[in-house]
Amino acid sequence: MTDDPDYEAYLDTLQEIIDLQSAGDLTGAVNLISSNLAKYADKPEMLLLTAVCSYRQNNAGQAIELCEQAHKIDPENQEVVDSLAVLKVITGSVSDGLYYAKLATTLSPHPYLPDLLPPDFSNFFHALRTAAPSRHFLDGLYLFNGRQFNDAAKEFRAELSLNPGNADAVKKLGHALIYIGEQDEAIKTLAVYGDAHADDPDVPSLMALANCRLGNFDEAARLCREAAALAPESLDNLMRILETAQFFEGELAAVYKEITAAAAVIIGKKAEDAATDEEYRPKDFDEPISIAMISNSLHGGDQHTFLLPMIENIDKRAFELTVFQQSPTGGPAFQEFKSKSPNWRRIVDVDDEVLAMILTRQRTDILIDLCGFSTNGRAVVSAASVAPVVTSLLHEPYGLKAPGVNVIISDAATADVDARNLGDGQRIVRTEGGLFALRPIVLMGDVGPLPAHANGHVTFGAQCSAQHISPSTVRMWSGILNAVDGSRLVLGNTANISNALREKIHAKFADAGVADKIDFQQSITADSPDSSFFNGIDIFLDSTPVNGTMTLCQALWMGVPVITAKADRRSGVIGASILTSAGQSDWIGEDVDDAIRIAVALTGDLDALSVKRENLRDATNASALMDVTGNSKKMYAALKSALESVRN
């Protein structure tokens, strides 16, 4: 027990309230709470016991409000989280209840009051049995949150066979279908739901995402605007729209600008509420610089690959890094990142106001927001003045024009474009290295011989991602195919290329007269890089104005030259950044026409191309792109420089 007499008295009061509730003396418990509530208003246990009384008086809504207040005070109080799990389920919010139940399993019970809750208030599984949704729906939610989308879709279909009126299951099914690549089926599913729920903004925003992944950009843009009109004040809605609109170009790019501006206004208002009264207290010169890194995408993919070297190569004497993880779960990549992070904190259950307070009280010097304009992000916290330097890394939509972000980390390849796209109050800090560095890719096998020698023609390759196949990408790839006699283009390096998607992509290239030159790779395993794809192509073609990232690095590692074309946005010079770090700036086109010229030059001498293929892996391995130690030092130096400029 504690030696603090005041806390001992508090515990005695709590125990007396618990005893009165257990004995059924609700009036006595309420009176005792009333006489002590003002004194202990900031104690989560007191609010929790008040919630128990509210529930006993058939006021579940007030009980939830009290528990949510207690959760803000102490996010790691297991009894409070248990109560929220039960209360959410019995009031119909099953997905929220499931979330809190999972969270409770990670927490420890109260050290001094093991019987803080009555049994029915902590029996989540009893609440589940009394809830209306079937086990299929609950299992579907669990699998969806765990990113097991194929299995989640099966459970949602099973739920709808039992409860056809479960609207949430319909939307979740549509969302899962998008993730597993069944875009047409997702659109049909969501359209049926939308006919009966015309005012639900989730329908057009999800349908916009599905259409974008099919390359139907005009329809996707129309749906984005429809979703924005239905819920113009919903930040979550606008963030989902921006995840789709980032792929638009030309006249459609106006959608991204419109939604960014609308979101910035809402973020600014919310940031005023989240901001704390505490001022930043500068550190002494010899204290480590405090860096907070917020991410919602560490479950796998590119972000993890490029950030992990920074975690592994941090100078703990100079920097103190805490990773704040917004995603609820993740696979092997998530676990590796977590195990190697100096400090790790899960914040999926922490609201913006509390997170802003945490960052301020820990005297954060540099906030690196890796969420940016995306769902499940923390744009409000970034705008709440919680650190003197607020920045991001990697690529759009992570930083440029985001409210609160005052520093953009650029490299030699991105600085000019970044300068033309800065928002108000933003400035560039250059790193002497590149934006990207990664460890050797050890699972991709050996480099094969140049396919052109055996095939008798040049085979280009590209990622089969319809959302990246913009009109300018079609122009670039078509121009290359027309300029290089007998050449073909294989689209692949991804799983589940449906027949419908193949038809839509062929249609995009029909006007340029090259549809018959486009082939598709057979389906592959989605969870690992595919060396057979790269060993079957001679040159890899990047997309524009949204470049690839990890795929470009995989191509270089497999001895395949990469051709990219610059565009006037950060996402359109990522390819240039990677190739510059790899020492291959000759393959960077200033525009689409220049990229076509580079392709013609590269394919003009197949023997030289074969030698390049044989040597490219070694050259890449020896380049700055894979100097993770040196690049990390340069990135930390840039962050330190940004902080010093603010302090001075």
Buried (B, 14 or more C-beta within 10 A) or exposed (E): EEEEEEEEEBBEBBBBBBBBBEEEEBEBBBEBBEEBBEEBEEBBBBBBBBBBBBBBEEBBEBBBBBBBBBBBBBBBBBBBBBBBBBBBBBBEBBBBBBBBBBBBEEBEBBEBBEBBBBEEBBBBEBBBEEBEBBEBBBBBBBBBBBBBBBBBBBBBBBBBEEBEEBBBBBBBBBBBBBBBBBBBBBBBBBEEBBEEBEEBBBBBBBBBBBBBBBBBBEBBBBBBBBBBEBBBEBBBBBBBBBBBBBBBBEEBBEBBEBBBEBBBEBBBBBBEEBBBEEEBEEBEEEEBBBBBBBBBBBBBEBBBBBBBBBBEBBEEEEBBBBBBBBBBBBBEBBEBBBEEBEBBBBBBBBBBBBBBBBBBEBBBBBBBBBBBBBBBBBBBBBBBBBBBBBBBBBBBBBBBBBBBBBBBBBBBBBBEBBEEBBBEEBEBBBBBBBBBBBEEBEEBBEBBEBBBEEEEBBBBBBBBBBBBBBBBBBBBBBBBBBEBEEBBBBBBBBBEBBEEBBEBBBEBBEEBEBBEBBBBBEEBEEEEBBBBBBBBBBBBBBBBBBBBBBBBBBBBBBBBBBBBBBBEBBBBBBBBBBBBBBBBEEBBBEBBEBBBBBBEEBBEEBEEBBEBBEEBBEBBBEBBBBBBEBBBBBBBBBBBBBBEEBEE
